[in-house]
Amino acid sequence: MGQFLQIFQGFKIGAPGWFFMWLLLFAAVFMIALAIERIYYIVIRSNINAPKFMVDIRKLVVARKYKDALALCNKVQDKALPYVVRAALSRTQSQGNVDFRTVQNAVDEGTLEIIPKLQERTGYLAMIANVATLLGLMGTIYGLILAFNSVSAPGIDAAEKSRLLAAGISTAMNTTLVGLMVAVPAILVYNYVHNKTMRIIDEIDEHSVKLINLMTGNQ
């Protein structure tokens, strides 16, 4: 408990290395906000039980009930896969044409619209992890400089040198620890969100091809 209190002391204005500690704090706040937004958008808003959804869509498409299939997509239109499927069904219904080129173009258009939304801002999590690590390293170097300067400073008694040396080493260790405390969760969240995003994209690719083949008879 005392060690954590010592870390908190490093955030006081005027404390050795306080500038690096506050930069790391801002990075942590930004990382948490971005992680919450990306996890919500990918896991909750965009994700769907793709196999179950496509079973229902395929039944309606086989029966040529495009309006019912479109209505099913509209119920969950914020989801990524239904957004692409809806684009294909809407184009087919509006043009009354189910030829391969028409459906393929509609699917490509929907995919190109939804994928950037799935991937945007996720890369910032990896960037924050790298920046936090480097900020922690800069704080470490700064703390070591303070420690070495205290040892070589003239006209200071042994007790004061020991205090300054301990303060420098403490600054170095605290900034390193805080930097890693920001970087490690950022990397974990980045990989989790990235893997979820790639899974959704793979589902879009897989089921859109199957849908095109089903609608155009190219099974």
C-alpha positions in Angstrom: 0.0 0.0 0.0 2.8 2.3 0.8 4.4 1.7 -2.6 1.2 2.9 -4.3 1.0 6.0 -2.1 4.6 6.7 -3.2 3.6 6.4 -6.8 0.7 8.9 -6.3 3.2 11.3 -4.7 4.9 11.4 -8.0 1.9 13.2 -9.6 2.4 16.3 -7.3 3.4 19.3 -9.3 7.1 19.9 -8.5 7.9 16.3 -7.7 10.8 14.7 -9.6 9.4 13.4 -12.9 5.9 14.8 -12.4 5.7 15.9 -16.0 6.2 12.3 -17.3 3.7 11.0 -14.7 1.0 13.4 -15.9 1.7 12.6 -19.5 1.2 8.9 -18.7 -2.0 9.8 -16.8 -3.4 11.6 -19.9 -2.4 8.6 -22.0 -4.2 6.2 -19.6 -7.4 8.3 -19.7 -7.4 8.4 -23.5 -6.7 4.6 -23.6 -9.6 3.8 -21.3 -12.0 6.0 -23.2 -10.9 4.6 -26.5 -11.0 1.0 -25.3 -14.6 1.4 -24.0 -15.7 2.9 -27.2 -14.1 0.3 -29.4 -15.2 -2.7 -27.3 -18.8 -1.3 -27.3 -18.8 -0.7 -31.1 -17.2 -4.0 -32.1 -18.5 -6.5 -29.5 -21.9 -5.1 -28.8 -23.1 -2.9 -31.6 -21.5 -4.6 -34.7 -21.3 -8.2 -33.7 -24.1 -10.7 -34.4 -24.6 -14.5 -34.3 -23.7 -14.8 -38.0 -24.6 -18.5 -38.6 -28.1 -18.1 -37.0 -28.8 -14.9 -38.8 -27.8 -16.2 -42.2 -29.8 -19.4 -41.7 -32.9 -17.2 -41.5 -31.8 -15.1 -44.4 -31.1 -18.1 -46.6 -34.6 -19.5 -45.9 -36.2 -16.3 -47.0 -34.0 -15.8 -50.1 -34.6 -19.4 -51.2 -38.4 -18.7 -51.0 -37.8 -15.4 -52.9 -39.2 -13.5 -49.9 -36.8 -10.5 -50.3 -39.1 -8.1 -48.5 -39.2 -10.3 -45.4 -35.4 -10.8 -45.6 -34.9 -7.0 -45.9 -37.2 -6.5 -42.9 -35.1 -8.9 -40.9 -32.0 -7.0 -41.8 -33.7 -3.7 -40.8 -34.3 -5.0 -37.3 -30.5 -5.3 -36.7 -29.2 -2.8 -39.3 -26.6 -1.4 -37.0 -24.8 -4.8 -37.1 -22.0 -5.2 -39.6 -23.1 -8.4 -41.4 -26.8 -7.4 -41.7 -25.7 -4.0 -43.1 -23.9 -5.7 -46.0 -26.7 -8.2 -46.6 -29.2 -5.4 -46.5 -27.3 -3.6 -49.2 -27.5 -6.6 -51.5 -31.2 -7.1 -50.8 -32.1 -3.4 -51.2 -30.3 -3.2 -54.6 -32.0 -6.4 -55.8 -35.5 -5.2 -54.7 -35.1 -1.7 -56.1 -33.9 -2.9 -59.5 -35.9 -6.1 -59.6 -32.7 -7.8 -60.9 -30.7 -10.6 -59.3 -27.9 -10.9 -61.8 -24.4 -11.6 -60.4 -22.9 -8.3 -61.2 -25.7 -6.3 -59.5 -25.6 -8.3 -56.3 -21.8 -8.3 -56.3 -21.5 -4.6 -56.7 -24.1 -4.0 -53.9 -22.1 -6.3 -51.5 -18.8 -4.7 -52.4 -20.3 -1.2 -51.8 -21.7 -2.3 -48.4 -18.5 -3.9 -47.4 -16.4 -0.9 -48.3 -18.7 1.3 -46.2 -18.7 -0.9 -43.1 -15.1 -2.1 -42.8 -13.5 1.3 -42.3 -16.0 1.9 -39.4 -15.0 -1.4 -37.8 -11.3 -0.6 -38.1 -11.1 3.1 -37.3 -9.3 4.3 -34.2 -8.3 0.7 -33.2 -4.7 1.4 -34.2 -4.5 4.2 -31.6 -4.5 1.6 -28.9 -1.3 0.1 -30.2 0.1 3.6 -30.6 -0.8 4.5 -27.0 1.0 1.3 -25.8 4.2 2.3 -27.6 4.0 5.9 -26.5 3.4 4.9 -22.8 6.4 2.6 -22.9 8.6 5.3 -24.3 7.3 7.9 -21.9 8.1 5.5 -19.1 11.6 5.0 -20.5 12.1 8.7 -20.7 11.1 9.1 -17.1 13.5 6.2 -16.2 16.4 8.0 -17.9 15.4 11.3 -16.2 15.3 9.6 -12.8 18.7 8.0 -13.3 20.2 11.4 -14.4 18.9 12.8 -11.1 20.4 9.9 -9.2 23.8 10.3 -10.8 23.8 14.0 -10.4 23.2 13.7 -6.7 26.2 11.4 -6.3 28.5 13.7 -8.1 27.1 17.0 -6.7 29.8 18.8 -4.6 29.1 20.4 -1.3 26.4 18.0 -0.2 26.6 15.8 2.9 26.2 12.1 2.7 22.7 12.1 4.1 21.4 14.6 1.5 23.2 12.6 -1.2 21.4 9.5 -0.1 18.1 11.2 -0.1 18.6 12.7 -3.6 19.9 9.3 -4.9 16.8 7.5 -3.5 14.5 10.2 -5.0 16.1 9.8 -8.4 15.9 6.0 -8.4 12.3 6.2 -7.1 11.4 8.5 -10.0 13.0 6.1 -12.5 11.1 3.1 -11.1 7.8 4.9 -10.8 7.7 6.2 -14.3 8.7 2.8 -15.6 5.9 1.1 -13.7 3.2 3.6 -14.6 4.3 3.4 -18.3 3.9 -0.4 -18.2 0.6 -0.2 -16.4 -0.7 1.9 -19.3 1.0 -0.1 -22.1 0.1 -3.6 -21.1 -3.7 -3.1 -21.0 -3.5 -1.1 -24.2 -1.8 -4.0 -26.0 -4.3 -6.5 -24.6 -7.3 -4.5 -25.6 -5.8 -3.8 -29.0 -5.3 -7.5 -29.7 -8.8 -8.4 -28.4 -10.5 -5.7 -30.5 -8.4 -6.4 -33.6 -9.2 -10.2 -33.4 -12.9 -9.5 -33.0 -12.8 -7.1 -35.9 -11.1 -9.6 -38.2 -13.6 -12.2 -37.2 -16.5 -10.0 -38.2 -14.8 -9.1 -41.5 -14.2 -12.8 -42.2 -17.8 -13.5 -41.5 -18.8 -10.8 -43.9 -16.6 -12.2 -46.6 -17.8 -15.8 -46.1 -21.5 -15.2 -45.9 -21.6 -12.5 -48.6 -20.1 -14.9 -51.1 -22.6 -17.6 -50.1 -25.4 -15.1 -50.4 -24.4 -14.0 -53.8 -24.2 -17.6 -55.0 -27.6 -18.3 -53.5 -29.3 -15.3 -55.0 -27.8 -15.7 -58.5 -27.9 -19.5 -58.6 -24.1 -19.9 -58.8 -23.9 -22.4 -55.9 
